[in-house]
Amino acid sequence: MEFSLVGTFVFPLLGSLILALSYGRLSERASATVGVVAVGLAALCALAVGLDFYDHGKAARTLTLWHWISVGDFQPTIGLMLDGLSLTLLGVITGVGFFIHLFAAWYMRGEEGVTRFFCHMNLFVFSMILLVLGDNLLLLYFGWEGVGLCSYLLIGYYYRTPANGWAAFKAFVVTRTGDVFLAVGMFLLFVQLGSLNIQTLLARAPTLWSSGDVMPQLTALMLLGGAVGKSAQLPLQTWLADAMAGPTPVSALIHAATMVTAGVYLIARTQGILALAPDIQLLVGIIGALTLLMAGFAALAQTDIKRVLAYSTMSQIGYMFLALGVGAYDAAIFHLMTHAFFKALLFLSAGSVIICTHHEQDMRRLGGLWRKLPLTYTGFVVGGAALAALPLVTAGFYSKDAILVSALASGHGILMLAGLIGALLTSIYTMRLILGTFHGRPKSDHAREAHEGKGLVHGLPLIVLIVMSTAVGAQLTPPLADVLPPGPEGEGAAAHALEIIAMLVAVGGVILALWLFQRRRDLVRRAVADPRGARLWQVWHHAWGFDALYDWFFVRPYRGLVRINRGDWINALCNIAPWLARSAHRGLRRTQTGRLRDYALSMVLGSTLLLAFLLVG
């Protein structure tokens, strides 16, 4: 088991090093092979770890590789912790990650810098695995920062376009804001509890803190700050939609299946701290409810297929936060797993549309593709059905239903109502996406000339994820009974009634969308043409104006302070050294004339001065 557990992160790291040290000398095919095989081997190791875990009765265990730092009582280790929670995330990262890498081998054909792409993708997988396997918060934070760095590098992959570079920079800055909160929370935990080992913290916290005390509330708030940054929840959600600037496999891996769920994992892993801070735990649920509603309305007004999916991701992670807020940790992780299946499927299907239509991703210029791209269309239909939680046949139905029932059982009726409204919005914008992309007449030459990609690397990932997005994927229940406390259980007539209502909401949203966007498009056009409707559409299209708000309150004041302090004396003093260096450079540059006489003269003068110095000395 030890070799397999270590192999889950060593193979991606090795693949990244091979690609990085090749200095671009590897061919496109060789680079893709190294990248895919490295993650494939990690997935096989994860499978072996899972089989061994079940063979030993699902017993949690730790593996200490070596001692990292030793400063007084501060002695964190490079240690791995395997339990049902980390195993679930490990399976998602390596399993879904492998199929995304395989699809990327088709998607990235002919692109510049394929070696760089797979190097960063492998490095991301390595960092994410360390994040979920680390038995202490310092190692978790190492992986946390690693995925942030890789996210920056991959979002800005097409760096020659300035907007893409700014999108990467924005993601880096916004998520770093959350990372500062997480770092402060770690400092508080170490100072108050004397350790960063996760199991030690969870054991000491109830003995040293009482529920509702200031310190656990403050610490939990700091952890929440880190989680909302990485998981794109209010108020640090603004980076995710712009992160779609990266290649579509990047969106599938980082911004749907893995990195954005890191915040959910953090809160679930430190649930013992949240249990001592009931107000902050409720705040987690409120943030999730607000985010899922905000993002759901925003998705209704997007025209770029990837941005629709981006706001959908925001909304679905809002469901996970809602579940965490009501204590349904198992439901949150279950939805994390099913969401990885169907959202990766939707993003890869979107990538297939983009490549097959010559990089067209505006729904207003697509349409009529369902016959031209049958496998891609199937992926969109199955993934969209799971996203909308159509009853009984989709994976999303079982996990989302568990969240709504838990919210009802916990007594938080308003959060449950927000979840139902979000479910209705999800059905509507999902059907709008499918109808706008695949139905109607082709609206551009790119749509008319579309033809589906061929080959195993294109088709196999889509087929596997299609299967896993159905009820088949819902059968993979995460083994969380011995890791997380049981959530509120909904039983009786009220729970059954809610299940029926949730089914009707999902199906009703699909029917409503079909009626609006297929039968009565004139109603939608008139509503958007009306001044009030146009203003509302603009608000939703710009995601409620958070970017403009932050620009006014943070960016502009900061730039103003920079302009004011640009000429201060400290800055001028610091500029003396570079001014002297530039002046010396300009002076020496003038001596390089290229004329032999000048060089001979300088040698004679130098020799004369040297002899004079020696004689005088």
C-alpha positions as CSV (number, residue, x, y, z in Angstrom):
1,M,0.0,0.0,0.0
2,E,2.8,2.4,0.9
3,F,4.3,2.2,-2.6
4,S,1.0,2.8,-4.3
5,L,0.1,5.7,-2.0
6,V,3.4,7.4,-2.7
7,G,3.1,6.6,-6.4
8,T,-0.2,8.6,-6.7
9,F,1.8,11.9,-6.4
10,V,5.3,10.8,-7.4
11,F,4.3,9.8,-11.0
12,P,2.7,13.2,-11.8
13,L,5.7,14.9,-10.3
14,L,8.0,12.8,-12.4
15,G,6.0,13.5,-15.5
16,S,6.2,17.2,-14.8
17,L,10.0,17.1,-14.3
18,I,10.6,15.1,-17.5
19,L,8.6,17.6,-19.5
20,A,10.2,20.6,-17.8
21,L,13.7,19.3,-18.2
22,S,13.2,18.5,-21.9
23,Y,13.4,22.2,-22.7
24,G,10.9,21.8,-25.5
25,R,12.8,19.1,-27.3
26,L,10.1,16.5,-27.0
27,S,7.6,16.3,-29.9
28,E,3.9,17.0,-29.4
29,R,3.1,13.3,-29.4
30,A,5.8,12.5,-26.9
31,S,4.8,15.3,-24.5
32,A,1.2,14.2,-24.6
33,T,2.2,10.6,-24.0
34,V,4.4,11.5,-20.9
35,G,1.6,13.7,-19.5
36,V,-1.2,11.1,-20.0
37,V,0.8,8.1,-18.8
38,A,2.0,9.9,-15.7
39,V,-1.6,10.6,-14.6
40,G,-2.7,7.1,-15.8
41,L,-0.1,5.5,-13.5
42,A,-1.3,7.7,-10.6
43,A,-4.8,6.5,-11.3
44,L,-3.7,2.9,-11.2
45,C,-1.9,3.5,-7.9
46,A,-5.1,5.1,-6.5
47,L,-7.1,2.1,-7.6
48,A,-4.6,-0.2,-5.8
49,V,-4.8,2.0,-2.7
50,G,-8.6,1.9,-2.8
51,L,-8.7,-1.9,-3.1
52,D,-6.3,-2.3,-0.2
53,F,-8.3,0.2,1.9
54,Y,-11.5,-1.9,1.5
55,D,-9.5,-5.1,2.1
56,H,-8.5,-3.8,5.5
57,G,-12.0,-2.8,6.6
58,K,-11.8,0.9,5.6
59,A,-9.4,1.6,8.5
60,A,-7.7,5.0,8.4
61,R,-3.9,5.0,8.4
62,T,-1.0,7.5,8.1
63,L,2.3,7.2,6.4
64,T,5.2,9.4,7.5
65,L,7.8,9.9,4.8
66,W,10.2,12.2,6.6
67,H,10.4,15.1,9.1
68,W,10.1,18.3,7.2
69,I,11.0,21.0,9.8
70,S,12.2,20.9,13.4
71,V,12.1,24.2,15.2
72,G,11.3,23.8,18.9
73,D,7.8,22.3,19.2
74,F,7.1,23.0,15.5
75,Q,7.9,19.7,13.8
76,P,5.6,19.1,10.8
77,T,6.2,16.0,8.7
78,I,5.8,15.0,5.1
79,G,3.0,12.7,6.1
80,L,0.1,11.1,4.2
81,M,-3.3,10.4,5.7
82,L,-5.6,7.9,4.0
83,D,-9.2,7.6,5.1
84,G,-12.5,7.6,3.3
85,L,-12.5,11.3,2.7
86,S,-9.0,11.6,1.2
87,L,-9.6,8.4,-0.8
88,T,-12.7,9.8,-2.4
89,L,-10.9,13.0,-3.5
90,L,-7.9,10.9,-4.6
91,G,-10.1,8.8,-6.9
92,V,-11.8,12.0,-8.3
93,I,-8.4,13.7,-9.0
94,T,-6.6,10.8,-10.6
95,G,-9.6,9.1,-12.2
96,V,-11.4,12.1,-13.7
97,G,-8.0,13.8,-14.2
98,F,-6.7,10.9,-16.3
99,F,-9.6,11.1,-18.8
100,I,-9.3,14.9,-19.0
101,H,-5.6,14.4,-19.8
102,L,-6.5,11.8,-22.4
103,F,-9.0,14.2,-24.0
104,A,-6.4,17.0,-23.9
105,A,-4.1,14.9,-26.1
106,W,-6.7,15.3,-28.8
107,Y,-7.8,18.9,-27.9
108,M,-4.2,20.3,-27.9
109,R,-3.1,18.9,-31.3
110,G,-1.3,21.6,-33.3
111,E,-1.2,24.0,-30.4
112,E,2.0,25.8,-29.5
113,G,3.7,24.8,-26.2
114,V,2.1,21.4,-25.7
115,T,5.1,20.4,-23.5
116,R,4.5,23.3,-21.3
117,F,0.8,22.5,-21.1
118,F,1.2,18.9,-19.9
119,C,4.0,19.9,-17.6
120,H,1.7,22.3,-15.7
121,M,-1.2,19.9,-15.8
122,N,0.9,17.1,-14.2
123,L,2.3,19.6,-11.7
124,F,-1.3,20.6,-10.8
125,V,-2.3,16.9,-10.2
126,F,0.8,16.5,-8.0
127,S,-0.1,19.5,-5.9
128,M,-3.8,18.6,-5.6
129,I,-2.9,15.1,-4.4
130,L,-0.6,16.5,-1.8
131,L,-3.4,18.8,-0.7
132,V,-5.9,16.0,0.0
133,L,-3.4,13.5,1.4
134,G,-1.4,15.8,3.7
135,D,-1.9,14.8,7.4
136,N,-1.0,18.3,8.5
137,L,-2.2,21.8,7.5
138,L,1.3,22.9,6.4
139,L,1.6,20.2,3.8
140,L,-2.0,20.9,2.8
141,Y,-1.1,24.5,2.4
142,F,1.9,23.6,0.2
143,G,-0.5,21.8,-2.1
144,W,-3.0,24.6,-1.8
145,E,-0.5,27.1,-3.1
146,G,0.8,24.7,-5.7
147,V,-2.6,24.4,-7.3
148,G,-3.0,28.2,-7.2
149,L,0.3,28.6,-9.1
150,C,-0.6,26.0,-11.7
151,S,-4.0,27.6,-12.1
152,Y,-2.3,30.9,-12.9
153,L,0.0,29.2,-15.4
154,L,-2.8,27.3,-17.2
155,I,-5.3,30.1,-17.3
156,G,-2.7,32.2,-18.9
157,Y,-1.6,29.5,-21.3
158,Y,-2.5,31.7,-24.3
159,Y,-0.4,34.5,-22.9
160,R,0.1,36.3,-26.2
161,T,-3.5,37.6,-25.8
162,P,-3.3,40.3,-23.1
163,A,-6.8,39.6,-21.8
164,N,-5.8,36.0,-21.0
165,G,-2.8,37.2,-19.0
166,W,-5.1,39.5,-17.0
167,A,-7.5,36.7,-16.4
168,A,-4.7,34.6,-14.9
169,F,-3.5,37.6,-12.9
170,K,-7.0,38.2,-11.5
171,A,-7.4,34.5,-10.5
172,F,-4.0,34.6,-8.8
173,V,-4.7,37.8,-6.8
174,V,-8.3,36.9,-5.8
175,T,-7.4,33.4,-4.6
176,R,-4.3,34.8,-2.8
177,T,-6.7,37.0,-0.8
178,G,-8.4,33.9,0.5
179,D,-5.0,32.2,1.0
180,V,-4.0,34.9,3.4
181,F,-7.1,34.2,5.5
182,L,-6.2,30.5,5.5
183,A,-2.6,31.3,6.6
184,V,-3.9,33.4,9.5
185,G,-6.2,30.6,10.5
186,M,-3.2,28.2,10.6
187,F,-1.2,30.6,12.8
188,L,-4.1,30.8,15.2
189,L,-4.5,27.0,15.4
190,F,-0.8,26.5,16.0
191,V,-0.6,29.2,18.7
192,Q,-3.8,28.1,20.4
193,L,-3.6,24.3,20.0
194,G,0.2,23.8,19.6
195,S,0.1,21.7,16.4
196,L,-0.8,21.7,12.7
197,N,-1.4,18.0,12.5
198,I,-5.1,17.6,11.5
199,Q,-6.0,14.7,13.8
200,T,-4.3,16.4,16.7
201,L,-6.1,19.6,16.1
202,L,-9.5,17.9,15.9
203,A,-8.7,16.0,19.2
204,R,-7.5,19.0,21.1
205,A,-10.0,21.6,19.9
206,P,-13.0,20.3,22.0
207,T,-10.9,20.0,25.1
208,L,-9.4,23.5,25.0
209,W,-12.3,25.5,23.4
210,S,-16.0,25.6,24.2
211,S,-18.7,25.9,21.5
212,G,-19.3,29.5,20.6
213,D,-16.1,31.0,22.1
214,V,-14.4,33.8,20.3
215,M,-11.3,31.9,19.3
216,P,-13.0,29.0,17.5
217,Q,-15.3,31.4,15.8
218,L,-12.4,33.6,14.6
219,T,-10.4,30.6,13.5
220,A,-13.3,29.1,11.6
221,L,-13.9,32.4,9.9
222,M,-10.3,32.5,8.7
223,L,-10.7,28.9,7.4
224,L,-13.9,29.9,5.6
225,G,-12.0,32.9,4.1
226,G,-9.5,30.5,2.5
227,A,-12.3,28.2,1.3
228,V,-14.4,30.9,-0.4
229,G,-11.4,32.1,-2.3
230,K,-10.3,28.8,-3.7
231,S,-13.9,27.6,-4.3
232,A,-15.1,30.8,-6.0
233,Q,-17.9,31.6,-3.5
234,L,-19.2,35.0,-2.4
235,P,-17.5,37.4,-2.0
236,L,-14.4,36.0,-3.8
237,Q,-16.1,34.4,-6.8
238,T,-15.2,36.9,-9.5
239,W,-12.2,35.1,-10.8
240,L,-13.9,31.9,-12.0
241,A,-15.7,33.1,-15.1
242,D,-12.7,34.9,-16.4
243,A,-10.6,31.7,-15.8
244,M,-12.3,30.2,-18.8
245,A,-9.6,32.0,-20.9
246,G,-7.5,28.8,-20.5
247,P,-7.8,25.7,-22.7
248,T,-11.0,23.8,-22.1
249,P,-9.3,20.7,-20.6
250,V,-7.9,23.2,-18.0
251,S,-11.5,24.3,-17.2
252,A,-12.5,20.7,-16.9
253,L,-9.7,19.7,-14.5
254,I,-9.1,22.8,-12.4
255,H,-12.3,24.8,-12.5
256,A,-14.9,22.0,-12.4
257,A,-13.6,18.7,-11.0
258,T,-10.8,19.5,-8.6
259,M,-9.3,22.8,-7.5
260,V,-12.6,24.7,-6.9
261,T,-13.6,21.9,-4.6
262,A,-10.6,22.3,-2.4
263,G,-12.5,24.7,-0.2
264,V,-15.2,22.1,0.3
265,Y,-12.6,19.6,1.2
266,L,-10.9,22.0,3.7
267,I,-14.2,22.7,5.5
268,A,-15.1,19.0,5.6
269,R,-11.6,18.0,6.8
270,T,-11.7,20.6,9.6
271,Q,-15.3,20.1,10.5
272,G,-14.4,19.7,14.2
273,I,-13.4,23.3,14.3
274,L,-16.6,24.4,12.5
275,A,-18.6,22.4,15.1
276,L,-17.3,24.7,17.8
277,A,-18.3,27.8,15.8
278,P,-22.1,27.3,15.0
279,D,-22.5,30.9,13.8
280,I,-19.7,30.5,11.2
281,Q,-21.1,27.1,10.2
282,L,-24.4,28.7,9.5
283,L,-22.6,31.4,7.6
284,V,-21.1,28.7,5.4
285,G,-24.6,27.6,4.4
286,I,-25.8,31.2,3.8
287,I,-22.8,31.9,1.6
288,G,-23.5,28.7,-0.4
289,A,-27.2,29.6,-0.8
290,L,-26.5,33.2,-1.9
291,T,-23.8,32.0,-4.3
292,L,-25.9,29.3,-6.0
293,L,-28.7,31.9,-6.6
294,M,-26.4,34.6,-7.8
295,A,-24.6,32.3,-10.2
296,G,-27.8,30.7,-11.4
297,F,-29.3,34.0,-12.5
298,A,-25.9,35.0,-14.0
299,A,-25.8,31.8,-16.1
300,L,-29.2,32.7,-17.6
301,A,-27.7,35.7,-19.3
302,Q,-24.4,34.3,-20.7
303,T,-23.8,33.6,-24.4
304,D,-20.4,31.9,-24.2
305,I,-20.9,28.2,-23.5
306,K,-17.9,28.0,-21.2
307,R,-19.1,31.0,-19.1
308,V,-22.5,29.3,-18.7
309,L,-20.7,26.3,-17.3
310,A,-18.4,28.5,-15.2
311,Y,-21.4,30.1,-13.4
312,S,-22.9,26.6,-13.2
313,T,-19.8,25.4,-11.3
314,M,-20.1,28.3,-8.9
315,S,-23.7,27.4,-8.3
316,Q,-23.1,23.7,-7.7
317,I,-20.3,24.4,-5.3
318,G,-22.8,26.7,-3.6
319,Y,-24.9,23.6,-3.0
320,M,-21.9,21.9,-1.4
321,F,-21.4,24.8,0.9
322,L,-25.1,24.8,1.7
323,A,-24.7,21.2,2.7
324,L,-21.6,21.9,4.8
325,G,-23.5,24.7,6.6
326,V,-26.3,22.4,7.7
327,G,-23.9,19.7,8.8
328,A,-24.5,17.3,5.9
329,Y,-20.9,16.7,5.2
330,D,-21.4,13.4,3.6
331,A,-24.0,14.9,1.2
332,A,-21.5,17.7,0.3
333,I,-18.8,15.2,-0.6
334,F,-21.2,12.9,-2.4
335,H,-22.2,15.9,-4.6
336,L,-18.6,16.9,-5.0
337,M,-17.9,13.4,-6.6
338,T,-21.0,13.3,-8.9
339,H,-20.4,16.9,-9.9
340,A,-16.9,16.0,-11.0
341,F,-18.3,13.4,-13.3
342,F,-21.0,15.5,-15.1
343,K,-19.2,18.8,-15.0
344,A,-16.0,17.3,-16.5
345,L,-18.3,15.7,-19.1
346,L,-19.9,19.0,-20.0
347,F,-16.6,20.9,-20.2
348,L,-15.0,18.2,-22.4
349,S,-18.2,18.2,-24.6
350,A,-17.9,22.0,-24.8
351,G,-14.2,21.6,-25.8
352,S,-15.3,19.2,-28.6
353,V,-17.8,21.8,-29.8
354,I,-15.1,24.5,-29.8
355,I,-12.6,22.4,-31.8
356,C,-15.1,20.9,-34.2
357,T,-16.5,24.4,-35.0
358,H,-13.1,26.0,-35.4
359,H,-13.0,27.7,-32.0
360,E,-16.5,29.1,-32.0
361,Q,-18.1,29.1,-28.5
362,D,-20.7,31.8,-28.7
363,M,-24.2,30.2,-28.7
364,R,-25.5,33.0,-30.9
365,R,-23.3,31.7,-33.7
366,L,-23.9,28.0,-33.2
367,G,-27.0,25.8,-33.5
368,G,-27.9,22.8,-35.6
369,L,-25.1,20.7,-34.4
370,W,-26.9,17.7,-32.9
371,R,-26.6,15.6,-36.1
372,K,-23.1,16.7,-36.9
373,L,-21.7,16.0,-33.5
374,P,-23.7,13.0,-32.1
375,L,-21.3,11.9,-29.4
376,T,-20.7,15.4,-28.2
377,Y,-24.5,16.0,-28.2
378,T,-25.0,12.9,-26.1
379,G,-22.4,14.1,-23.7
380,F,-24.2,17.5,-23.4
381,V,-27.6,15.9,-22.9
382,V,-26.5,13.4,-20.3
383,G,-24.3,15.9,-18.5
384,G,-27.0,18.5,-18.7
385,A,-29.6,16.1,-17.3
386,A,-27.3,15.3,-14.4
387,L,-26.6,19.0,-13.8
388,A,-30.4,19.6,-13.8
389,A,-30.8,16.6,-11.5
390,L,-33.4,14.9,-13.6
391,P,-34.9,12.2,-11.4
392,L,-33.8,8.6,-11.0
393,V,-31.6,8.3,-14.1
394,T,-28.9,10.8,-13.3
395,A,-26.1,11.0,-10.7
396,G,-26.8,14.6,-9.9
397,F,-30.4,13.8,-8.8
398,Y,-29.2,11.5,-5.9
399,S,-26.6,13.9,-4.6
400,K,-28.6,17.1,-4.9
401,D,-31.7,15.4,-3.4
402,A,-29.6,14.4,-0.4
403,I,-28.6,18.0,0.2
404,L,-32.1,19.4,0.0
405,V,-33.5,16.7,2.3
406,S,-30.7,17.4,4.8
407,A,-31.4,21.1,4.7
408,L,-35.0,20.4,5.5
409,A,-34.2,18.0,8.3
410,S,-31.8,20.5,9.9
411,G,-34.6,23.0,10.2
412,H,-33.2,25.6,7.7
413,G,-36.2,26.0,5.5
414,I,-34.9,29.1,3.9
415,L,-31.7,27.4,2.7
416,M,-33.8,24.5,1.4
417,L,-36.0,27.0,-0.5
418,A,-32.9,28.6,-2.0
419,G,-31.8,25.2,-3.1
420,L,-35.1,24.5,-4.9
421,I,-35.0,27.9,-6.6
422,G,-31.4,27.1,-7.7
423,A,-32.6,23.8,-9.0
424,L,-35.2,25.5,-11.2
425,L,-32.7,28.0,-12.5
426,T,-30.3,25.1,-13.3
427,S,-32.8,23.3,-15.4
428,I,-33.7,26.5,-17.3
429,Y,-30.1,27.6,-18.2
430,T,-29.0,24.1,-18.9
431,M,-31.8,23.6,-21.5
432,R,-31.1,27.0,-22.9
433,L,-27.4,26.0,-23.4
434,I,-28.3,22.7,-25.1
435,L,-31.0,24.3,-27.3
436,G,-28.8,27.2,-28.3
437,T,-25.8,25.1,-29.1
438,F,-27.3,22.1,-30.8
439,H,-30.8,22.9,-32.0
440,G,-32.3,25.3,-34.5
441,R,-30.6,26.2,-37.7
442,P,-26.8,26.8,-38.0
443,K,-26.1,30.5,-37.4
444,S,-22.6,30.7,-38.9
445,D,-20.2,29.1,-41.4
446,H,-18.4,27.5,-38.5
447,A,-21.5,25.8,-37.3
448,R,-22.4,24.6,-40.9
449,E,-18.9,23.2,-41.5
450,A,-18.7,21.4,-38.1
451,H,-17.5,17.8,-38.1
452,E,-16.9,15.6,-35.1
453,G,-13.5,14.5,-33.9
454,K,-12.4,10.9,-34.3
455,G,-10.2,8.6,-32.3
456,L,-9.9,6.9,-28.9
457,V,-8.5,9.9,-27.1
458,H,-11.5,11.9,-28.1
459,G,-14.3,9.4,-27.7
460,L,-13.3,7.3,-24.7
461,P,-13.2,10.1,-22.1
462,L,-16.7,11.2,-23.2
463,I,-18.1,7.7,-23.2
464,V,-16.8,6.9,-19.7
465,L,-18.0,10.2,-18.2
466,I,-21.4,9.7,-19.9
467,V,-21.8,6.4,-18.0
468,M,-20.5,7.9,-14.7
469,S,-22.9,10.8,-15.0
470,T,-25.9,8.5,-15.0
471,A,-27.3,6.6,-12.0
472,V,-24.2,4.3,-12.3
473,G,-22.0,7.0,-10.9
474,A,-24.3,7.5,-8.0
475,Q,-23.6,3.9,-6.9
476,L,-20.1,4.9,-5.9
477,T,-21.0,6.1,-2.4
478,P,-18.0,7.7,-0.6
479,P,-16.9,5.7,2.5
480,L,-17.3,8.6,5.0
481,A,-19.0,6.9,7.9
482,D,-15.9,6.7,10.1
483,V,-14.5,10.1,9.0
484,L,-17.3,12.7,9.1
485,P,-20.2,13.0,11.6
486,P,-23.5,11.9,10.2
487,G,-25.7,14.6,8.8
488,P,-29.3,15.4,9.6
489,E,-31.5,12.6,8.3
490,G,-34.8,13.4,6.6
491,E,-37.5,10.9,7.2
492,G,-41.3,10.8,7.0
493,A,-43.9,12.5,4.9
494,A,-42.1,15.9,4.8
495,A,-38.9,14.3,3.3
496,H,-40.9,12.3,0.7
497,A,-42.9,15.4,-0.2
498,L,-39.7,17.4,-0.7
499,E,-38.2,14.6,-2.9
500,I,-41.4,14.8,-5.1
501,I,-41.2,18.6,-5.2
502,A,-37.6,18.5,-6.2
503,M,-38.4,16.1,-9.1
504,L,-41.2,18.3,-10.3
505,V,-39.0,21.4,-10.1
506,A,-36.2,19.8,-12.2
507,V,-38.7,18.5,-14.8
508,G,-40.8,21.7,-14.7
509,G,-37.7,23.8,-15.3
510,V,-36.8,21.7,-18.4
511,I,-40.4,22.0,-19.7
512,L,-40.4,25.8,-19.0
513,A,-37.1,26.2,-20.9
514,L,-38.4,24.2,-23.9
515,W,-41.5,26.4,-24.0
516,L,-39.5,29.6,-23.7
517,F,-36.5,29.0,-25.9
518,Q,-38.1,26.6,-28.4
519,R,-41.8,27.6,-28.8
520,R,-42.0,31.2,-27.6
521,R,-38.7,32.8,-28.3
522,D,-40.6,36.0,-29.2
523,L,-41.5,36.4,-25.5
524,V,-37.8,36.2,-24.5
525,R,-36.9,38.7,-27.2
526,R,-39.6,41.2,-26.2
527,A,-38.6,40.8,-22.5
528,V,-34.9,41.6,-23.3
529,A,-35.9,44.4,-25.6
530,D,-37.9,46.1,-22.9
531,P,-35.8,48.7,-21.0
532,R,-36.3,47.1,-17.7
533,G,-35.6,43.7,-19.1
534,A,-32.5,44.9,-20.8
535,R,-31.2,46.4,-17.6
536,L,-31.9,43.2,-15.7
537,W,-30.2,41.2,-18.5
538,Q,-27.1,43.4,-18.2
539,V,-27.0,43.0,-14.5
540,W,-27.1,39.2,-14.8
541,H,-24.7,39.2,-17.8
542,H,-22.2,41.0,-15.7
543,A,-22.8,38.7,-12.7
544,W,-24.5,41.4,-10.6
545,G,-21.7,43.9,-11.1
546,F,-19.2,42.6,-8.6
547,D,-16.2,43.4,-10.9
548,A,-17.3,47.0,-11.2
549,L,-18.0,47.2,-7.5
550,Y,-14.5,45.9,-6.6
551,D,-12.9,48.1,-9.2
552,W,-14.5,51.2,-7.5
553,F,-13.8,50.2,-3.9
554,F,-10.4,48.4,-4.2
555,V,-8.6,48.8,-7.5
556,R,-9.1,52.5,-8.1
557,P,-8.2,53.6,-4.6
558,Y,-5.1,51.4,-4.7
559,R,-4.0,52.9,-8.0
560,G,-4.6,56.3,-6.6
561,L,-2.3,55.6,-3.6
562,V,0.3,54.3,-6.0
563,R,0.2,57.5,-8.0
564,I,0.4,59.6,-4.9
565,N,3.4,57.7,-3.5
566,R,5.2,57.3,-6.8
567,G,7.6,60.2,-6.1
568,D,8.2,59.8,-2.4
569,W,11.7,60.1,-1.0
570,I,12.0,56.4,-0.1
571,N,11.2,55.4,-3.6
572,A,13.7,58.0,-4.9
573,L,16.4,56.7,-2.5
574,C,15.8,53.1,-3.7
575,N,16.2,54.2,-7.3
576,I,19.8,55.5,-6.7
577,A,21.3,52.0,-7.1
578,P,19.6,51.2,-10.4
579,W,20.4,54.7,-11.7
580,L,24.1,54.2,-10.9
581,A,24.1,50.8,-12.6
582,R,22.4,52.2,-15.7
583,S,24.8,55.1,-15.9
584,A,27.8,52.8,-15.6
585,H,26.4,50.6,-18.3
586,R,25.9,53.5,-20.7
587,G,29.4,54.7,-20.0
588,L,31.0,51.2,-20.6
589,R,28.8,50.7,-23.7
590,R,30.4,53.8,-25.4
591,T,33.8,52.1,-25.1
592,Q,32.7,49.2,-27.4
593,T,33.4,50.9,-30.7
594,G,34.5,47.8,-32.7
595,R,37.8,49.6,-33.8
596,L,41.1,47.9,-33.1
597,R,42.9,51.2,-32.6
598,D,40.7,52.2,-29.7
599,Y,41.1,48.8,-28.0
600,A,44.9,49.0,-28.4
601,L,44.9,52.5,-27.0
602,S,42.8,51.5,-24.0
603,M,45.3,48.6,-23.4
604,V,48.3,50.9,-23.5
605,L,46.6,53.4,-21.2
606,G,45.6,50.7,-18.8
607,S,49.1,49.2,-18.7
608,T,50.6,52.7,-18.1
609,L,48.2,53.5,-15.3
610,L,48.9,50.1,-13.7
611,L,52.7,50.6,-13.9
612,A,52.4,54.1,-12.5
613,F,50.4,52.7,-9.6
614,L,53.0,50.1,-8.9
615,L,55.9,52.6,-9.0
616,V,54.1,55.0,-6.7
617,G,53.2,52.3,-4.4
